[in-house]
């Protein structure tokens, strides 16, 4: 079974913690590292499919690439 086929609590797509790669479950604590909450740590996992991403950090920001959902960067914070 593909991870994109796993449904969320309402039958919609599952969401994943971008720092641990674990599925987000309603009612369960979803910890975010302090550095990530401050915007200093890039996500390591895709929040849509939970796959590990390729991450590049530079002095002026970072980008992360999911093989299925494209690039997320520190400037836009959106997949493109």
BELKACOR-V445324 format. One record per residue. N is the residue number from 0. SS is DSSP state (helix for helix, strand for strand, loop for the rest). NEAR is the number of other ideal C-beta (glycine too) atoms within 10 Angstrom. Layout:
# BELKACOR-V445324
N_SS_NEAR ; N_SS_NEAR
This chain:
# BELKACOR-V445324
0_loop_5 ; 1_loop_7 ; 2_helix_16 ; 3_helix_14 ; 4_helix_8 ; 5_loop_13 ; 6_strand_10 ; 7_loop_13 ; 8_loop_11 ; 9_loop_7 ; 10_loop_6 ; 11_loop_8 ; 12_strand_14 ; 13_loop_18 ; 14_loop_16 ; 15_strand_22 ; 16_loop_19 ; 17_loop_21 ; 18_loop_19 ; 19_loop_16 ; 20_loop_18 ; 21_loop_13 ; 22_strand_15 ; 23_loop_16 ; 24_loop_13 ; 25_loop_8 ; 26_loop_5 ; 27_loop_8 ; 28_loop_5 ; 29_loop_14 ; 30_loop_11 ; 31_loop_13 ; 32_loop_11 ; 33_helix_9 ; 34_helix_11 ; 35_helix_16 ; 36_helix_11 ; 37_loop_9 ; 38_loop_9 ; 39_loop_11 ; 40_loop_17 ; 41_loop_20 ; 42_loop_20 ; 43_loop_16 ; 44_strand_20 ; 45_loop_23 ; 46_loop_19 ; 47_loop_19 ; 48_loop_20 ; 49_loop_21 ; 50_loop_15 ; 51_strand_12 ; 52_loop_21 ; 53_strand_11 ; 54_strand_15 ; 55_strand_12 ; 56_strand_12 ; 57_strand_8 ; 58_loop_4 ; 59_loop_7 ; 60_strand_12 ; 61_strand_16 ; 62_strand_17 ; 63_strand_22 ; 64_strand_16 ; 65_strand_20 ; 66_loop_11 ; 67_loop_13 ; 68_loop_16 ; 69_strand_13 ; 70_strand_15 ; 71_strand_23 ; 72_strand_16 ; 73_loop_15 ; 74_loop_9 ; 75_loop_11 ; 76_loop_9 ; 77_loop_9 ; 78_strand_16 ; 79_loop_8
